Amino acid sequence: MGQRILVVEDENDLANLIELTLNNAGFIVDQCNCGQQGLERALTTDYALIILDIMLPNVDGLEICRQVRINDPVTPIMMLTARNTETDRVMGLEMGADDYLTKPFSIRELEARVKALLRRAAVGQTAEEFGQKTDLVFGDFVIDPRCHEVIFNGSKIELTSTEFELLYFLAQHPNQVFNRSQLLDSVWGYNHVGYEHTVNSHINRLRAKLEQQPKLPKLVHTIWGVGYKFEFSHS
């Protein structure tokens, strides 16, 4: 049986096209045209992935994302946004969305992004991946890819699957600087101009969860004009 995906989109033609494409790719799709109904399903049903339009009747996609993330940091969330709503795109990412697509978009790109998100969410589930990925230990900071856990000073830090993959990638290469295009390609699996906000917002979310003073980071550093790097300090 295929993985189940929730699509919350009030444009019927687009919602039907997304459902048809994902069905043909082997997924089971639940479709909602109303934000309230979409929120109820998102909170009461286990989904492999949730696709949310931002502009929805009753309850918008940002609020659905926010409420899902209160108790569920793991399920991948993709936002669908209009081309002229940059603020909404950033807000969606800051609330916990893993990725976004700007309308109008290629339906094949949507399918590729869905598969990439699901691959990241499933990381560490096969015996081969268990052998390939090992714990990263930096003093009292531990990144466990098999359990998708981060332990810092004895406390578990809840990360979304994409936040975890970004942190793990950076920590695998301590002190090495990566620009946003390299991170999009290595972590998200694509590199398209205009999607740099995805990286920026995930870096901000990581700092908010990991750092005592996010504006003075000690783990994930910005190298101005270049990119980002992971550097652990005991101080």
C-alpha positions, 0 to 999 in steps of 0.5 A: 500500500502506498504512503498517504498524503494530505493535500489541502488546496482550495483551487479544485482544478489544481487539487485534482491535478496534484491528486492525479499525479500523486496517485499515478506515482503510487501514493494515496491522497486525501484531498481537502478544499477547506482549511478547517477540514484540512486541520482536523485531518492533519491533527487526527490522521497519520500522514507521510506528508502534508501539502498545504496551500497558504490561502485557504478558507476558514483556516489558512495554511500557516495556522495549520502548519503551526498547529501540526508542529506543536505536537508533530515535529517529524511529518514533512510539510510542503507549502504552496504559495503565490508568487507575490507572497514572499512574507507568507513563504518565510512565515511558513518556513519559520513555522516549521514547513520543510519546503515550499513551491511557488505557483505556478509550478511544474507538476513534475517538480512537485512530484520530485519535491514530494519524493525528496521530502519522503526520502529525507523523512525515511532516512536511517530506516534501512540496514544499509543506511544504518551502516552508512550514518554514524553518531556525531559527537562533539563533547556533550552535543550528540547527533544520532542519525539512526534515531533522528535525535539530537542530545545537548547537555543531556536534553533531547532537542526536537527537530523536523526531519529537514532541520535534522538533515541540515544539521547533520550535513553541516556537522559532518563537515565541521568548519567547512563553509557551504553556500545556500546553493550547495546546501539546497543541492545537498540537503533538499536535493534541488538547486533553483534560484529563488528558493534561498529563503528555504535555507535561511529559515531553516538556519534560523530555526536551528539556531532558535532550538540549539543556541542559548543566544540565537543572535550570537550562535556558537554552533551554526555560524554565518560567514558573511558573503559566503555561507554557513558552517558548523563549529563546536566550541566548549566555551 
